[in-house]
Amino acid sequence: MTVDALTRTDAVSEEAATEAPVDSTPQAETAEAPAEAKTETPETPENPEAPTEENTVESPKPKRGRPKVATTAKKTRTVELTLTVTGTADGEWQAELKNGAKWVAKGLEIPAAAVSRAAKELHADLSGPIDEVINAARELQAAKVAQLEAELEKAKLALAELDA
């Protein structure tokens, strides 16, 4: 019972208190509680101003919020897995997997194509930046291949001059 409810009960005129008993049981209780309240009718006090023991006894406070209902749903257990994929400017990719605090796999070499496919399957927002890194690495490798091919041509010419 709240303080407001107590003051409202005290504010009831003496005539109303003698004519009908005040039902102070909360409505949120079970169906048994109102039945008990109806069977327990307080007798009219001889002195209407003096509160009797029956009128001053407070009922237990109702719990706030919705009543808890027993559910049959299972709580899902979350597992903390952390997958870290790391790429370099040269186009080398590595993966590390951690389960809680324990390392499951560390330093696994992964092809760039597999990283790109996985990112596309996960989410479009992931695939964009990863593809940019892969394309930059591809351009860097293409430039390196062109440089090595030029060096190879020079080495072939130098070898041809020595053989002639």
TORMI-887255 format. One line per 2 residues: for each residue y, z, x of N, C-alpha, C, O, CB. Coordinates in Angstrom, 3 decimals, padded with zeros to 6 digits. Glycine has a CB too. Layout:
Y:Z:X:Y:Z:X:Y:Z:X:Y:Z:X:Y:Z:X ~ ...
***
This chain:
-001.162:000.000:000.845:000.000:000.000:000.000:001.230:000.000:000.895:001.264:000.732:001.884:-000.005:001.212:-000.964 ~ 002.212:-000.778:000.584:003.394:-000.861:001.430:004.425:000.162:001.006:004.300:000.788:-000.046:003.991:-002.260:001.385
005.441:000.327:001.827:006.511:001.267:001.526:007.257:000.817:000.283:007.640:001.645:-000.543:007.475:001.399:002.716 ~ 007.467:-000.491:000.139:008.148:-001.011:-001.043:007.373:-000.672:-002.301:007.961:-000.297:-003.315:008.339:-002.523:-000.934
006.056:-000.802:-002.240:005.240:-000.505:-003.408:005.321:000.974:-003.741:005.321:001.339:-004.917:003.784:-000.923:-003.175 ~ 005.390:001.830:-002.736:005.506:003.262:-002.985:006.834:003.591:-003.642:006.877:004.396:-004.572:005.355:004.045:-001.686
007.909:002.989:-003.181:009.213:003.291:-003.766:009.313:002.740:-005.171:009.960:003.341:-006.028:010.335:002.727:-002.902 ~ 008.690:001.620:-005.416:008.702:001.083:-006.778:007.902:001.983:-007.708:008.285:002.169:-008.863:008.136:-000.351:-006.806
006.805:002.540:-007.229:005.985:003.423:-008.048:006.753:004.700:-008.339:006.676:005.227:-009.449:004.646:003.739:-007.351 ~ 007.496:005.208:-007.354:008.276:006.417:-007.556:009.439:006.170:-008.505:009.887:007.088:-009.191:008.789:006.944:-006.226
009.924:004.947:-008.546:011.083:004.628:-009.363:010.735:004.458:-010.835:011.634:004.360:-011.670:011.736:003.381:-008.851 ~ 009.459:004.421:-011.165:009.046:004.262:-012.562:009.500:005.493:-013.325:009.385:006.619:-012.841:007.493:004.059:-012.688
010.006:005.269:-014.494:010.519:006.401:-015.272:009.404:007.361:-015.641:008.236:006.978:-015.704:011.222:005.909:-016.536 ~ 009.762:008.578:-015.878:008.777:009.607:-016.182:008.055:009.302:-017.483:006.881:009.640:-017.631:009.440:010.975:-016.257
008.722:008.686:-018.404:008.091:008.370:-019.686:006.994:007.335:-019.493:005.919:007.455:-020.082:009.135:007.859:-020.697 ~ 007.250:006.323:-018.679:006.245:005.292:-018.440:005.061:005.879:-017.695:003.926:005.449:-017.898:006.843:004.117:-017.653
005.309:006.851:-016.839:004.230:007.469:-016.077:003.320:008.279:-016.984:002.115:008.356:-016.744:004.795:008.356:-014.971 ~ 003.878:008.879:-018.016:003.045:009.678:-018.910:002.336:008.820:-019.932:001.260:009.193:-020.399:003.877:010.722:-019.612
002.903:007.680:-020.295:002.288:006.822:-021.307:001.128:006.013:-020.742:000.062:005.965:-021.356:003.326:005.886:-021.898 ~ 001.308:005.377:-019.592:000.253:004.539:-019.026:000.162:004.815:-017.530:001.187:004.959:-016.864:000.524:003.023:-019.299
-001.047:004.890:-017.003:-001.179:005.127:-015.560:-000.775:003.883:-014.777:-000.984:002.755:-015.223:-002.625:005.535:-015.205 ~ -000.197:004.108:-013.607:000.223:003.009:-012.738:-000.994:002.548:-011.950:-001.655:003.348:-011.289:001.390:003.445:-011.777
-001.286:001.252:-012.025:-002.419:000.685:-011.283:-001.936:000.385:-009.879:-001.225:-000.596:-009.662:-002.988:-000.610:-011.979 ~ -002.314:001.220:-008.926:-001.835:001.056:-007.556:-002.844:000.354:-006.665:-002.644:000.289:-005.452:-001.493:002.396:-006.966
-003.914:-000.171:-007.228:-004.901:-000.872:-006.401:-004.436:-002.283:-006.155:-003.976:-002.948:-007.083:-006.293:-000.873:-007.066 ~ -004.541:-002.759:-004.932:-004.135:-004.136:-004.631:-005.072:-005.130:-005.297:-006.249:-004.848:-005.522:-004.108:-004.374:-003.113
-004.530:-006.288:-005.605:-005.320:-007.311:-006.283:-006.259:-008.027:-005.334:-007.185:-008.694:-005.794:-004.412:-008.314:-006.951 ~ -006.062:-007.918:-004.034:-006.866:-008.652:-003.063:-008.215:-007.988:-002.806:-009.050:-008.562:-002.106:-006.108:-008.784:-001.763
-008.454:-006.784:-003.357:-009.722:-006.119:-003.127:-010.821:-006.791:-003.930:-010.564:-007.684:-004.737:-009.628:-004.637:-003.485 ~ -012.038:-006.353:-003.697:-013.180:-006.963:-004.375:-013.180:-006.613:-005.852:-012.376:-005.799:-006.306:-014.492:-006.517:-003.729
-014.070:-007.219:-006.584:-014.130:-007.026:-008.027:-014.549:-005.605:-008.373:-014.259:-005.147:-009.479:-015.094:-008.024:-008.658 ~ -015.220:-004.886:-007.476:-015.656:-003.530:-007.755:-014.476:-002.566:-007.797:-014.486:-001.623:-008.588:-016.665:-003.078:-006.713
-013.475:-002.776:-006.977:-012.349:-001.859:-006.895:-011.565:-001.788:-008.201:-011.240:-000.677:-008.621:-011.433:-002.272:-005.770 ~ -011.233:-002.901:-008.881:-010.528:-002.782:-010.151:-011.383:-002.094:-011.210:-010.852:-001.382:-012.062:-010.100:-004.154:-010.641
-012.689:-002.295:-011.170:-013.548:-001.651:-012.145:-013.520:-000.146:-011.928:-013.517:000.611:-012.898:-014.987:-002.192:-012.052 ~ -013.500:000.301:-010.689:-013.436:001.721:-010.395:-012.082:002.286:-010.814:-012.010:003.410:-011.309:-013.689:001.976:-008.901
-011.025:001.532:-010.625:-009.700:002.010:-010.988:-009.582:002.202:-012.488:-008.892:003.116:-012.940:-008.634:001.045:-010.497 ~ -010.233:001.368:-013.260:-010.169:001.484:-014.711:-010.977:002.674:-015.198:-010.606:003.303:-016.189:-010.670:000.205:-015.372
-012.070:002.996:-014.523:-012.893:004.112:-014.966:-012.269:005.434:-014.579:-012.494:006.437:-015.257:-014.290:004.007:-014.386 ~ -011.497:005.468:-013.519:-010.842:006.697:-013.103:-009.442:006.742:-013.710:-008.489:006.251:-013.105:-010.782:006.800:-011.553
-009.315:007.314:-014.874:-008.003:007.422:-015.504:-007.458:008.803:-015.219:-008.094:009.801:-015.558:-008.078:007.154:-017.038 ~ -006.301:008.879:-014.608:-005.734:010.191:-014.316:-005.287:010.873:-015.600:-004.765:010.244:-016.520:-004.558:010.066:-013.339
-005.507:012.169:-015.628:-005.073:012.929:-016.792:-003.565:013.081:-016.735:-002.969:013.071:-015.658:-005.769:014.315:-016.855 ~ -002.964:013.220:-017.883:-001.527:013.379:-017.947:-001.175:014.740:-017.367:-001.685:015.762:-017.824:-001.006:013.233:-019.405
-000.317:014.759:-016.376:000.007:016.048:-015.766:000.796:016.925:-016.720:001.571:016.444:-017.546:000.795:015.846:-014.476 ~ 000.576:018.221:-016.585:001.302:019.160:-017.437:002.772:019.175:-017.054:003.645:019.281:-017.915:000.702:020.577:-017.331
003.035:019.072:-015.786:004.405:019.002:-015.302:004.615:017.574:-014.807:004.138:017.238:-013.723:004.687:020.070:-014.162 ~ 005.322:016.706:-015.573:005.434:015.307:-015.202:006.172:015.090:-013.883:005.959:014.058:-013.246:006.127:014.555:-016.292
007.018:016.002:-013.449:007.756:015.804:-012.213:006.913:016.133:-010.991:007.150:015.559:-009.927:009.010:016.646:-012.216 ~ 005.961:017.012:-011.093:005.136:017.395:-009.950:003.994:016.394:-009.804:003.199:016.228:-010.730:004.584:018.845:-010.116
003.902:015.735:-008.674:002.823:014.763:-008.508:001.492:015.483:-008.304:001.410:016.493:-007.605:003.116:013.822:-007.318 ~ 000.469:014.943:-008.925:-000.864:015.511:-008.763:-001.550:014.825:-007.605:-001.057:013.830:-007.075:-001.699:015.371:-010.057
-002.681:015.360:-007.219:-003.407:014.815:-006.075:-003.898:013.404:-006.361:-003.945:012.571:-005.455:-004.586:015.716:-005.712 ~ -004.263:013.127:-007.601:-004.790:011.809:-007.950:-003.708:010.735:-007.884:-004.003:009.596:-007.522:-005.405:011.841:-009.346
-002.479:011.066:-008.220:-001.398:010.084:-008.216:-000.909:009.775:-006.802:-000.392:008.683:-006.568:-000.239:010.583:-009.065 ~ -001.055:010.690:-005.862:-000.509:010.478:-004.532:-001.513:009.896:-003.548:-001.121:009.518:-002.444:000.014:011.764:-003.999
-002.770:009.808:-003.896:-003.771:009.265:-002.985:-003.538:007.769:-002.837:-003.514:007.028:-003.820:-005.214:009.555:-003.495 ~ -003.365:007.338:-001.589:-003.133:005.914:-001.333:-004.462:005.202:-001.164:-005.408:005.738:-000.587:-002.250:005.711:-000.079
-004.511:003.997:-001.676:-005.707:003.185:-001.461:-005.569:002.518:-000.095:-004.453:002.399:000.412:-005.898:002.116:-002.607 ~ -006.672:002.081:000.513:-006.575:001.450:001.833:-005.730:000.181:001.766:-005.703:-000.524:000.757:-007.979:001.123:002.379
-005.038:-000.086:002.878:-004.155:-001.254:002.917:-004.977:-002.533:002.860:-006.014:-002.632:003.515:-003.277:-001.236:004.189 ~ -004.524:-003.510:002.085:-005.251:-004.792:002.076:-004.988:-005.522:003.383:-003.903:-005.418:003.956:-004.825:-005.678:000.859
-005.969:-006.247:003.841:-005.812:-007.016:005.072:-004.979:-008.247:004.794:-005.100:-008.879:003.744:-007.181:-007.409:005.663 ~ -004.129:-008.577:005.758:-003.258:-009.740:005.600:-004.029:-011.007:005.894:-005.034:-010.981:006.604:-002.030:-009.638:006.517
-003.561:-012.112:005.352:-004.174:-013.411:005.616:-005.350:-013.660:004.695:-005.617:-012.901:003.764:-004.622:-013.503:007.066 ~ -006.030:-014.725:004.979:-007.190:-015.092:004.173:-008.376:-014.209:004.520:-008.530:-013.791:005.668:-007.548:-016.569:004.377
-009.207:-013.926:003.540:-010.418:-013.178:003.870:-011.346:-014.043:004.701:-011.437:-015.253:004.493:-011.132:-012.693:002.592 ~ -012.041:-013.410:005.652:-012.929:-014.165:006.520:-014.177:-014.553:005.750:-014.795:-013.735:005.069:-013.295:-013.355:007.778
-014.523:-015.804:005.876:-015.708:-016.326:005.221:-016.732:-016.616:006.309:-016.400:-017.195:007.343:-015.387:-017.607:004.372 ~ -017.951:-016.220:006.079:-018.997:-016.486:007.061:-019.236:-017.987:007.134:-019.523:-018.633:006.126:-020.309:-015.734:006.701
-019.113:-018.533:008.338:-019.314:-019.963:008.513:-020.635:-020.207:009.209:-021.126:-019.374:009.971:-018.158:-020.591:009.309 ~ -021.188:-021.353:008.931:-022.437:-021.735:009.581:-022.186:-022.697:010.728:-023.126:-023.123:011.399:-023.391:-022.360:008.575
-020.926:-023.045:010.957:-020.597:-023.992:012.023:-020.766:-023.320:013.380:-020.420:-022.153:013.566:-019.152:-024.529:011.858 ~ -021.301:-024.081:014.313:-021.480:-023.579:015.669:-020.191:-023.764:016.453:-019.483:-024.756:016.278:-022.655:-024.293:016.372
-019.897:-022.820:017.303:-018.777:-023.001:018.216:-019.256:-023.870:019.362:-020.324:-023.642:019.930:-018.222:-021.632:018.731 ~ -018.450:-024.872:019.694:-018.835:-025.751:020.792:-018.428:-025.105:022.106:-017.332:-024.560:022.234:-018.188:-027.153:020.642
-019.302:-025.174:023.052:-019.047:-024.614:024.372:-018.425:-025.701:025.230:-019.005:-026.773:025.399:-020.354:-024.060:025.023 ~ -017.266:-025.433:025.762:-016.615:-026.421:026.613:-017.082:-026.236:028.047:-017.245:-025.118:028.534:-015.074:-026.306:026.520
-017.289:-027.354:028.698:-017.729:-027.365:030.084:-016.595:-027.936:030.914:-016.047:-028.991:030.592:-019.049:-028.191:030.269 ~ -016.252:-027.249:031.963:-015.155:-027.710:032.809:-015.713:-028.594:033.917:-016.300:-028.111:034.886:-014.368:-026.511:033.405
-015.518:-029.888:033.753:-015.889:-030.865:034.775:-014.612:-031.544:035.238:-013.795:-031.970:034.421:-016.930:-031.913:034.232 ~ -014.443:-031.642:036.537:-013.267:-032.303:037.084:-013.722:-033.474:037.939:-014.413:-033.297:038.942:-012.395:-031.314:037.909
-013.323:-034.675:037.527:-013.628:-035.887:038.276:-012.339:-036.352:038.928:-011.348:-036.617:038.248:-014.241:-037.003:037.356 ~ -012.359:-036.447:040.236:-011.189:-036.895:040.981:-011.530:-038.211:041.654:-012.479:-038.302:042.433:-010.736:-035.830:042.026
-010.737:-039.234:041.340:-010.915:-040.548:041.957:-009.701:-040.775:042.848:-008.560:-040.707:042.391:-011.073:-041.701:040.873 ~ -009.962:-041.046:044.128:-008.893:-041.205:045.104:-008.981:-042.587:045.724:-010.050:-043.026:046.151:-008.966:-040.112:046.193
-007.841:-043.268:045.768:-007.789:-044.599:046.367:-006.802:-044.647:047.509:-005.815:-043.912:047.529:-007.424:-045.638:045.326 ~ -007.079:-045.525:048.463:-006.166:-045.714:049.589:-005.487:-047.066:049.450:-005.870:-047.880:048.610:-006.918:-045.611:050.949
-004.475:-047.300:050.279:-003.765:-048.579:050.253:-004.655:-049.713:050.736:-004.396:-050.877:050.432:-002.503:-048.506:051.108 ~ -005.699:-049.385:051.486:-006.628:-050.410:051.975:-007.635:-050.830:050.910:-008.402:-051.769:051.127:-007.366:-049.901:053.202
-007.645:-050.153:049.769:-008.571:-050.515:048.697:-009.869:-049.740:048.720:-010.822:-050.108:048.032:-008.873:-051.964:048.767 ~ -009.925:-048.672:049.502:-011.121:-047.832:049.536:-010.979:-046.740:048.477:-009.934:-046.096:048.381:-011.338:-047.210:050.959
-012.020:-046.535:047.692:-011.999:-045.557:046.612:-013.117:-044.553:046.816:-014.224:-044.905:047.222:-012.131:-046.246:045.238 ~ -012.807:-043.291:046.525:-013.786:-042.213:046.615:-013.721:-041.378:045.344:-012.676:-041.276:044.701:-013.534:-041.330:047.871
-014.868:-040.777:044.991:-014.930:-039.904:043.821:-015.484:-038.549:044.223:-016.337:-038.434:045.103:-015.794:-040.534:042.707 ~ -014.969:-037.523:043.549:-015.453:-036.163:043.739:-015.632:-035.537:042.364:-014.779:-035.695:041.490:-014.472:-035.322:044.626
-016.728:-034.832:042.173:-017.023:-034.197:040.886:-017.228:-032.709:041.112:-017.987:-032.286:041.984:-018.278:-034.834:040.214 ~ -016.519:-031.921:040.288:-016.578:-030.468:040.410:-016.947:-029.885:039.052:-016.334:-030.234:038.043:-015.221:-029.886:040.921
-017.942:-029.002:039.013:-018.363:-028.319:037.790:-017.932:-026.863:037.914:-018.591:-026.065:038.581:-019.921:-028.442:037.557 ~ -016.807:-026.522:037.258:-016.242:-025.186:037.407:-015.709:-025.017:038.813:-014.751:-025.688:039.198:-017.289:-024.102:037.092
-016.318:-024.125:039.589:-015.899:-023.919:040.973:-016.877:-024.547:041.954:-016.646:-024.516:043.162:-015.756:-022.432:041.265 ~ -017.965:-025.116:041.452:-019.010:-025.668:042.313:-018.850:-027.180:042.430:-018.677:-027.876:041.430:-020.411:-025.314:041.768
-018.910:-027.681:043.668:-018.830:-029.116:043.905:-020.184:-029.748:043.608:-021.207:-029.322:044.146:-018.387:-029.416:045.362 ~ -020.186:-030.761:042.754:-021.414:-031.493:042.444:-021.555:-032.666:043.405:-022.635:-032.899:043.949:-021.413:-031.987:040.970
-020.472:-033.403:043.614:-020.479:-034.547:044.533:-019.121:-034.615:045.212:-018.085:-034.349:044.602:-020.802:-035.890:043.782 ~ -019.150:-034.979:046.490:-017.907:-035.057:047.246:-017.927:-036.296:048.124:-018.927:-036.575:048.785:-017.696:-033.786:048.098
-016.824:-037.043:048.136:-016.667:-038.178:049.044:-017.570:-039.365:048.760:-018.003:-040.041:049.694:-016.905:-037.729:050.420 ~ -017.866:-039.635:047.495:-018.707:-040.790:047.155:-017.881:-042.070:047.205:-016.823:-042.151:046.582:-019.344:-040.614:045.751
-018.358:-043.070:047.943:-017.668:-044.368:048.018:-017.901:-045.123:046.706:-019.028:-045.214:046.218:-018.175:-045.213:049.250 ~ -016.818:-045.661:046.148:-016.898:-046.397:044.886:-016.186:-047.727:045.064:-015.101:-047.767:045.643:-016.274:-045.580:043.706
-016.774:-048.823:044.578:-016.089:-050.121:044.660:-014.853:-050.144:043.749:-014.835:-049.520:042.688:-017.058:-051.268:044.275 ~ -013.838:-050.868:044.182:-012.597:-050.963:043.409:-012.838:-051.578:042.039:-012.181:-051.201:041.069:-011.561:-051.786:044.169
-013.772:-052.520:041.946:-014.071:-053.147:040.656:-014.634:-052.124:039.672:-014.324:-052.174:038.482:-015.065:-054.309:040.838 ~ -015.460:-051.196:040.160:-016.023:-050.161:039.288:-014.933:-049.211:038.800:-014.956:-048.772:037.650:-017.120:-049.373:040.027
-013.980:-048.895:039.674:-012.868:-048.028:039.283:-012.027:-048.719:038.217:-011.620:-048.090:037.240:-011.996:-047.661:040.510 ~ -011.767:-050.007:038.402:-010.976:-050.766:037.437:-011.675:-050.826:036.080:-011.041:-050.627:035.044:-010.715:-052.182:037.959
-012.988:-051.104:036.086:-013.740:-051.159:034.821:-013.737:-049.804:034.114:-013.540:-049.730:032.901:-015.191:-051.612:035.078 ~ -013.955:-048.749:034.870:-013.982:-047.407:034.281:-012.626:-047.044:033.683:-012.562:-046.455:032.604:-014.388:-046.366:035.337
-011.555:-047.389:034.369:-010.215:-047.091:033.862:-009.930:-047.861:032.586:-009.312:-047.323:031.666:-009.159:-047.417:034.914 ~ -010.369:-049.115:032.511:-010.162:-049.912:031.299:-010.934:-049.335:030.125:-010.450:-049.353:028.993:-010.582:-051.364:031.533
-012.129:-048.822:030.385:-012.930:-048.242:029.311:-012.380:-046.901:028.852:-012.509:-046.552:027.678:-014.367:-048.079:029.761 ~ -011.773:-046.148:029.753:-011.248:-044.842:029.377:-009.996:-044.959:028.518:-009.957:-044.437:027.404:-010.946:-044.025:030.617
-008.970:-045.644:029.029:-007.719:-045.748:028.270:-006.826:-046.803:028.907:-006.843:-046.994:030.123:-006.986:-044.377:028.209 ~ -006.049:-047.481:028.079:-005.158:-048.534:028.571:-004.063:-047.963:029.473:-003.632:-048.622:030.420:-004.526:-049.286:027.395
-003.616:-046.744:029.183:-002.582:-046.124:030.016:-003.089:-045.818:031.423:-002.299:-045.741:032.363:-002.081:-044.845:029.361 ~ -004.388:-045.645:031.571:-004.962:-045.397:032.897:-005.172:-046.686:033.673:-004.979:-046.725:034.888:-006.281:-044.657:032.769
-005.566:-047.732:032.975:-005.925:-048.973:033.669:-004.717:-049.672:034.283:-004.854:-050.315:035.323:-006.620:-049.917:032.712 ~ -003.548:-049.566:033.675:-002.346:-050.226:034.202:-001.995:-049.789:035.615:-001.960:-050.625:036.518:-001.175:-049.956:033.295
-001.735:-048.508:035.836:-001.383:-048.059:037.192:-002.508:-048.263:038.205:-002.244:-048.584:039.364:-001.002:-046.598:037.161 ~ -003.744:-048.082:037.784:-004.866:-048.266:038.715:-004.984:-049.727:039.113:-005.220:-050.032:040.282:-006.190:-047.776:038.087
-004.823:-050.640:038.152:-004.875:-052.067:038.475:-003.739:-052.473:039.407:-003.923:-053.344:040.256:-004.821:-052.901:037.198 ~ -002.563:-051.853:039.261:-001.452:-052.145:040.170:-001.808:-051.748:041.602:-001.524:-052.488:042.543:-000.175:-051.409:039.716
-002.427:-050.586:041.762:-002.832:-050.136:043.100:-003.894:-051.067:043.663:-003.856:-051.418:044.842:-003.361:-048.682:043.059 ~ -004.842:-051.468:042.823:-005.911:-052.367:043.282:-005.335:-053.726:043.660:-005.737:-054.304:044.670:-006.994:-052.534:042.189
-004.398:-054.247:042.864:-003.782:-055.544:043.184:-002.970:-055.471:044.480:-002.991:-056.412:045.273:-002.878:-056.006:042.024 ~ -002.264:-054.378:044.701:-001.510:-054.215:045.949:-002.467:-054.175:047.139:-002.183:-054.757:048.186:-000.648:-052.926:045.907
-003.596:-053.491:046.981:-004.594:-053.440:048.060:-005.208:-054.814:048.279:-005.497:-055.194:049.414:-005.700:-052.411:047.736 ~ -005.410:-055.565:047.190:-005.968:-056.922:047.304:-005.019:-057.824:048.087:-005.451:-058.590:048.948:-006.238:-057.523:045.902
-003.711:-057.731:047.781:-002.723:-058.536:048.500:-002.669:-058.145:049.978:-002.532:-059.005:050.847:-001.334:-058.379:047.859 ~ -002.775:-056.860:050.255:-002.776:-056.393:051.638:-004.002:-056.914:052.380:-003.903:-057.343:053.529:-002.737:-054.859:051.688
-005.141:-056.877:051.727:-006.368:-057.384:052.353:-006.306:-058.901:052.537:-006.788:-059.429:053.540:-007.596:-057.007:051.506 ~ -005.706:-059.605:051.558:-005.569:-061.062:051.696:-004.673:-061.400:052.889:-004.954:-062.345:053.625:-004.990:-061.684:050.396
-003.605:-060.638:053.082:-002.728:-060.860:054.238:-003.472:-060.573:055.540:-003.299:-061.279:056.534:-001.466:-059.974:054.139 ~ -004.298:-059.533:055.522:-005.083:-059.200:056.717:-006.098:-060.296:057.019:-006.316:-060.635:058.182:-005.802:-057.850:056.535
-006.722:-060.855:055.979:-007.685:-061.954:056.161:-006.977:-063.172:056.734:-007.510:-063.827:057.630:-008.377:-062.317:054.816 ~ -005.775:-063.491:056.232:-005.019:-064.639:056.742:-004.674:-064.430:058.217:-004.763:-065.362:059.017:-003.726:-064.856:055.911
-004.284:-063.220:058.571:-003.961:-062.927:059.969:-005.205:-063.066:060.852:-005.141:-063.637:061.941:-003.368:-061.506:060.099 ~ -006.329:-062.540:060.375:-007.567:-062.632:061.162:-008.054:-064.075:061.281:-008.594:-064.462:062.317:-008.662:-061.767:060.531
-007.867:-064.873:060.226:-008.252:-066.295:060.290:-007.392:-067.034:061.312:-007.884:-067.892:062.046:-008.116:-066.965:058.894 ~ -006.096:-066.694:061.355:-005.209:-067.320:062.344:-005.644:-066.936:063.758:-005.638:-067.778:064.656:-003.734:-066.902:062.102
-006.017:-065.681:063.960:-006.501:-065.250:065.273:-007.820:-065.935:065.621:-008.058:-066.288:066.776:-006.675:-063.723:065.305 ~ -008.664:-066.118:064.628:-009.942:-066.796:064.850:-009.714:-068.241:065.270:-010.401:-068.729:066.167:-010.811:-066.741:063.582
-008.772:-068.937:064.649:-008.459:-070.324:065.023:-007.956:-070.381:066.466:-008.338:-071.269:067.229:-007.400:-070.926:064.061 ~ -007.106:-069.440:066.828:-006.601:-069.401:068.204:-007.749:-069.159:069.182:-007.807:-069.771:070.248:-005.522:-068.301:068.361
-008.662:-068.259:068.805:-009.799:-067.963:069.686:-010.716:-069.168:069.802:-011.252:-069.419:070.881:-010.589:-066.751:069.166 ~ -010.914:-069.926:068.724:-011.750:-071.132:068.763:-011.108:-072.193:069.657:-011.805:-072.850:070.431:-011.967:-071.693:067.335
-009.788:-072.369:069.558:-009.082:-073.331:070.406:-009.182:-072.925:071.879:-009.381:-073.766:072.756:-007.601:-073.441:069.979 ~ -009.041:-071.637:072.128:-009.143:-071.168:073.516:-010.549:-071.387:074.050:-010.707:-071.745:075.217:-008.764:-069.678:073.619
-011.553:-071.189:073.249:-012.940:-071.416:073.650:-013.202:-072.899:073.873:-013.911:-073.259:074.812:-013.903:-070.863:072.594 ~ -012.645:-073.772:073.029:-012.823:-075.220:073.165:-012.184:-075.716:074.460:-012.742:-076.605:075.103:-012.217:-075.960:071.951
-011.049:-075.183:074.863:-010.388:-075.577:076.105:-011.211:-075.161:077.320:-011.271:-075.873:078.323:-008.986:-074.963:076.182 ~ -011.842:-073.991:077.209:-012.654:-073.519:078.326:-013.944:-074.336:078.474:-014.438:-074.498:079.590:-012.991:-072.039:078.139
-014.481:-074.838:077.405:-015.708:-075.633:077.445:-015.414:-077.056:077.914:-016.323:-077.700:078.439:-016.380:-075.658:076.061 ~ -014.252:-077.562:077.764:-013.957:-078.950:078.081:-013.702:-079.221:079.501:-013.442:-080.364:079.875:-012.828:-079.395:077.333
***
